[in-house]
Amino acid sequence: MIKKGIILSGGKGTRMSPLTKAVNKQLLPIYDKPLIYYPLSILMLANIRDILIIVNKGQLGQYKKILPNGDNLGIKISYKEQASPKGLPEAFILGEKFIAEDNVALILGDNFFYGQNLTQQLKKNTTLKKGARIILHKVIKPELYGVAKINSNNKVLHIKEKPKKYISDLAITGLYFFDNNVIKYAKKLKPSKRGELEIVDLINIYKKKKNLSADLIGRGGAWLDTGSIEDFYKTSAFVSAIENRQGFKIACLEEIALNNKWINKGNIQKAIKFYGNCEYSNYLKKLV
């Protein structure tokens, strides 16, 4: 059972400069909430309550203003500063003490997931005991992503980073589930030509050991990477359209915590005071 999760929320966000010169990308708004709320909500929906957020050096204070320690949500949030981004697998080296003897989930701080059966799917993936599991999503331009070819049993046959020739249209998203061996394997990796540890190299270790499986976000589900300014605003428009049409909020952390019985209505009242007079508070008022 996976009970620990890491959000990799560092990076320089150069594709969104100059916006990201002063503020970390994950603190910029996707519609009415900071981007960091969305990956955090995914871990909470997966019933993961012990969470490490890896942030850039010098930006810890900004995060703690909005997400101090998780007490208000019935979860535990701890932080680790990253001197400079050295690739996704570094999350497991930096988070070694946090992970300890446990299995772990990793989600990238700029990834957005949405789907009707998503909670059920997430909980199913946290039952992973051995090996690794990647989450795939069908895309129109596979040449822009790391992709995976799978068989009928969802075993991964082949992985390719930004393939020039078509091998699959299933992109590897920024959500991963690993057993405890991930720390050992991450430490064995050598930097690629671009000077970073590569997630593809890490999951390939599991594939060689026939210990890598995949899960698919099907039709009706959405995965969006908010790495560029265009994608950022497309995601914001998507959230706005869903929320204003259907009347519920995506990634309302307090609502997830209340539904999971991690907090009570008194905590919601405190949250309303914390946020002040805004639409988010008005939504929380409806919950109580």
C-alpha positions as CSV (number, residue, x, y, z in Angstrom):
1,M,0.0,0.0,0.0
2,I,1.4,3.4,-0.9
3,K,0.9,5.9,1.9
4,K,3.6,8.5,1.0
5,G,3.7,10.9,-1.9
6,I,6.2,13.4,-3.3
7,I,5.3,16.5,-5.3
8,L,8.2,17.7,-7.4
9,S,7.6,21.5,-7.4
10,G,11.0,22.9,-8.2
11,G,12.3,23.8,-11.7
12,K,13.0,27.2,-13.1
13,G,9.8,27.5,-15.3
14,T,11.8,29.1,-18.0
15,R,9.1,28.5,-20.7
16,M,6.9,30.9,-18.7
17,S,9.4,33.6,-18.0
18,P,9.2,36.5,-17.1
19,L,6.2,35.4,-14.9
20,T,8.3,32.9,-13.2
21,K,11.3,35.2,-12.4
22,A,9.7,36.2,-9.1
23,V,7.1,33.5,-8.4
24,N,7.4,29.7,-8.6
25,K,5.2,28.4,-11.4
26,Q,3.3,26.1,-9.1
27,L,2.1,29.2,-7.1
28,L,0.6,30.9,-10.2
29,P,-3.2,30.6,-10.6
30,I,-5.1,27.9,-12.5
31,Y,-8.4,29.7,-12.6
32,D,-9.1,30.5,-8.8
33,K,-6.5,28.3,-7.1
34,P,-2.7,28.0,-7.1
35,L,-1.4,25.3,-9.5
36,I,0.1,23.3,-6.5
37,Y,-3.5,22.6,-5.3
38,Y,-4.2,20.3,-8.3
39,P,-1.3,17.8,-7.8
40,L,-1.9,17.9,-4.1
41,S,-5.5,17.1,-4.6
42,I,-4.6,14.0,-6.7
43,L,-2.5,12.6,-3.8
44,M,-5.3,13.3,-1.3
45,L,-7.8,11.6,-3.6
46,A,-5.5,8.6,-3.7
47,N,-5.8,8.5,0.2
48,I,-2.1,9.6,0.6
49,R,-1.8,11.7,3.7
50,D,2.0,11.9,4.2
51,I,3.4,14.3,1.5
52,L,6.8,15.8,0.7
53,I,6.9,18.9,-1.5
54,I,10.3,19.6,-3.1
55,V,10.7,23.3,-3.9
56,N,13.4,25.6,-5.2
57,K,15.9,27.0,-2.8
58,G,14.7,30.4,-1.4
59,Q,11.0,29.7,-2.2
60,L,10.0,27.8,0.9
61,G,8.4,30.8,2.6
62,Q,6.1,31.4,-0.3
63,Y,4.7,27.8,-0.1
64,K,4.4,27.8,3.7
65,K,2.1,30.9,3.5
66,I,-0.5,28.9,1.7
67,L,0.3,25.3,2.7
68,P,2.1,25.4,6.2
69,N,2.1,21.8,7.4
70,G,-1.1,20.2,6.4
71,D,-2.8,20.2,9.8
72,N,-5.7,22.2,8.4
73,L,-6.3,19.4,5.9
74,G,-5.8,16.4,8.2
75,I,-2.6,15.5,6.4
76,K,1.1,15.9,7.0
77,I,3.1,18.2,4.6
78,S,6.9,18.4,4.8
79,Y,9.3,20.3,2.6
80,K,12.7,19.8,1.0
81,E,14.6,22.5,-0.8
82,Q,16.4,21.7,-4.1
83,A,19.5,23.6,-4.9
84,S,19.0,23.2,-8.7
85,P,16.9,20.9,-10.8
86,K,18.8,17.7,-11.7
87,G,16.1,15.6,-13.2
88,L,12.9,13.9,-11.8
89,P,14.7,10.9,-10.2
90,E,16.5,13.2,-7.9
91,A,13.2,13.5,-6.0
92,F,13.9,10.0,-4.6
93,I,17.4,10.8,-3.6
94,L,16.3,14.1,-1.9
95,G,13.4,12.3,-0.3
96,E,15.3,9.2,0.9
97,K,14.7,9.9,4.6
98,F,11.1,10.8,4.0
99,I,10.4,7.6,2.0
100,A,12.3,5.4,4.5
101,E,11.1,1.8,4.1
102,D,7.9,2.6,2.3
103,N,6.6,2.6,-1.3
104,V,6.0,6.0,-2.8
105,A,4.0,8.0,-5.4
106,L,5.5,10.9,-7.4
107,I,3.5,13.6,-9.1
108,L,5.0,16.6,-11.0
109,G,3.9,19.9,-9.6
110,D,2.8,21.2,-13.1
111,N,0.5,18.2,-14.0
112,F,-3.3,18.4,-14.1
113,F,-5.5,15.3,-14.0
114,Y,-9.3,15.1,-14.2
115,G,-11.8,12.3,-14.7
116,Q,-15.0,10.8,-13.5
117,N,-13.5,7.6,-12.2
118,L,-10.2,9.1,-11.2
119,T,-10.5,8.6,-7.5
120,Q,-11.2,4.9,-7.9
121,Q,-8.3,4.6,-10.3
122,L,-5.9,6.4,-8.0
123,K,-6.9,4.2,-5.0
124,K,-6.4,1.1,-7.1
125,N,-2.8,2.2,-8.0
126,T,-1.9,2.8,-4.4
127,T,-2.3,-0.9,-3.7
128,L,1.0,-1.5,-5.6
129,K,3.3,-3.7,-3.6
130,K,6.1,-4.5,-6.0
131,G,7.6,-2.9,-9.1
132,A,6.5,0.4,-10.7
133,R,3.5,1.7,-12.5
134,I,3.2,4.6,-14.9
135,I,0.0,6.4,-15.9
136,L,-0.6,6.8,-19.6
137,H,-2.8,9.1,-21.7
138,K,-3.6,9.0,-25.4
139,V,-2.2,12.1,-27.3
140,I,-2.5,13.4,-30.8
141,K,1.3,14.3,-31.1
142,P,3.2,11.5,-29.5
143,E,6.5,12.8,-30.9
144,L,6.3,15.6,-28.2
145,Y,6.3,13.2,-25.3
146,G,7.9,10.2,-23.7
147,V,5.6,7.3,-24.9
148,A,5.1,3.7,-23.9
149,K,4.0,0.7,-26.0
150,I,2.0,-1.8,-23.9
151,N,0.5,-5.3,-24.4
152,S,-3.1,-6.5,-23.6
153,N,-2.2,-7.0,-20.0
154,N,-0.9,-3.4,-19.6
155,K,2.7,-4.7,-19.4
156,V,5.1,-2.1,-20.8
157,L,7.0,-3.4,-23.9
158,H,8.8,-0.4,-25.1
159,I,9.5,3.2,-23.9
160,K,10.8,6.0,-26.1
161,E,11.5,9.6,-25.4
162,K,10.0,11.9,-28.1
163,P,10.0,9.2,-30.9
164,K,10.6,10.4,-34.4
165,K,8.9,7.2,-35.8
166,Y,5.5,6.2,-34.4
167,I,5.6,3.4,-31.8
168,S,2.6,4.4,-29.7
169,D,0.2,7.3,-29.0
170,L,0.2,6.7,-25.2
171,A,2.2,9.5,-23.5
172,I,3.8,8.9,-20.1
173,T,2.2,11.4,-17.7
174,G,3.8,13.0,-14.6
175,L,2.2,10.5,-12.1
176,Y,4.2,7.5,-11.0
177,F,4.0,4.7,-8.4
178,F,7.1,3.0,-7.2
179,D,8.2,0.3,-4.7
180,N,11.0,1.1,-2.2
181,N,13.7,0.0,-4.7
182,V,13.3,3.3,-6.4
183,I,15.8,5.0,-4.0
184,K,18.5,2.4,-4.8
185,Y,17.8,2.6,-8.6
186,A,17.8,6.4,-8.7
187,K,21.2,6.5,-7.0
188,K,22.6,4.2,-9.7
189,L,21.6,6.5,-12.6
190,K,24.1,8.6,-14.5
191,P,23.2,12.1,-15.9
192,S,22.2,12.2,-19.6
193,K,23.7,14.4,-22.3
194,R,21.6,17.3,-20.9
195,G,23.2,16.8,-17.5
196,E,20.1,15.5,-15.7
197,L,18.9,12.2,-14.3
198,E,16.2,10.9,-16.6
199,I,12.9,9.4,-15.5
200,V,12.8,7.2,-18.6
201,D,16.1,5.6,-17.5
202,L,14.6,4.9,-14.1
203,I,11.5,3.2,-15.3
204,N,13.5,1.3,-17.9
205,I,15.3,-0.4,-15.0
206,Y,11.9,-1.7,-13.8
207,K,11.0,-2.7,-17.4
208,K,14.2,-4.8,-17.7
209,K,13.3,-6.6,-14.5
210,K,9.8,-7.2,-15.9
211,N,8.4,-5.2,-13.0
212,L,6.8,-2.3,-14.9
213,S,3.1,-2.0,-15.6
214,A,0.8,0.8,-16.8
215,D,-2.6,2.2,-16.2
216,L,-4.5,4.3,-18.7
217,I,-6.6,7.4,-18.3
218,G,-9.5,6.6,-20.6
219,R,-11.9,8.6,-22.6
220,G,-13.6,11.3,-20.5
221,G,-10.5,11.8,-18.5
222,A,-8.0,14.6,-19.0
223,W,-4.3,15.0,-18.4
224,L,-2.8,18.4,-19.1
225,D,0.8,19.6,-18.7
226,T,1.0,23.2,-17.8
227,G,4.6,23.7,-18.8
228,S,4.0,26.5,-21.3
229,I,2.0,29.7,-21.1
230,E,-0.4,28.5,-23.7
231,D,-1.1,25.2,-21.9
232,F,-1.3,27.0,-18.6
233,Y,-4.2,29.2,-19.8
234,K,-5.9,26.3,-21.6
235,T,-5.9,24.4,-18.3
236,S,-7.3,27.5,-16.5
237,A,-10.1,27.8,-19.2
238,F,-10.9,24.1,-18.8
239,V,-11.2,24.4,-15.0
240,S,-13.3,27.6,-15.3
241,A,-15.7,25.9,-17.8
242,I,-16.2,22.8,-15.7
243,E,-16.7,24.6,-12.4
244,N,-19.0,27.3,-13.8
245,R,-21.1,24.7,-15.7
246,Q,-21.4,22.0,-13.0
247,G,-21.2,24.1,-9.8
248,F,-18.5,22.1,-8.0
249,K,-14.8,22.9,-7.5
250,I,-11.9,20.9,-8.9
251,A,-9.1,20.5,-6.4
252,C,-10.9,22.0,-3.4
253,L,-8.5,20.5,-0.8
254,E,-10.9,21.1,2.2
255,E,-13.8,19.4,0.5
256,I,-11.6,16.3,-0.2
257,A,-10.4,16.3,3.4
258,L,-14.0,16.6,4.7
259,N,-15.3,13.8,2.5
260,N,-12.4,11.6,3.7
261,K,-13.4,12.5,7.3
262,W,-9.9,13.9,7.9
263,I,-11.3,17.2,9.1
264,N,-14.6,18.5,10.5
265,K,-16.9,21.5,9.8
266,G,-14.9,23.5,12.4
267,N,-11.8,23.2,10.2
268,I,-13.9,24.5,7.2
269,Q,-14.9,27.6,9.2
270,K,-11.2,28.2,10.0
271,A,-10.4,27.9,6.3
272,I,-13.1,30.4,5.4
273,K,-11.5,32.9,7.8
274,F,-8.0,32.1,6.4
275,Y,-9.1,32.7,2.7
276,G,-11.2,35.8,3.5
277,N,-14.0,37.1,1.3
278,C,-13.7,35.3,-2.0
279,E,-15.4,32.8,-4.3
280,Y,-13.4,29.9,-2.8
281,S,-14.7,30.8,0.7
282,N,-18.3,31.1,-0.6
283,Y,-17.9,27.6,-2.0
284,L,-16.6,26.4,1.4
285,K,-19.6,28.0,3.1
286,K,-21.9,25.7,1.0
287,L,-20.1,22.7,2.5
288,V,-21.1,23.6,6.0
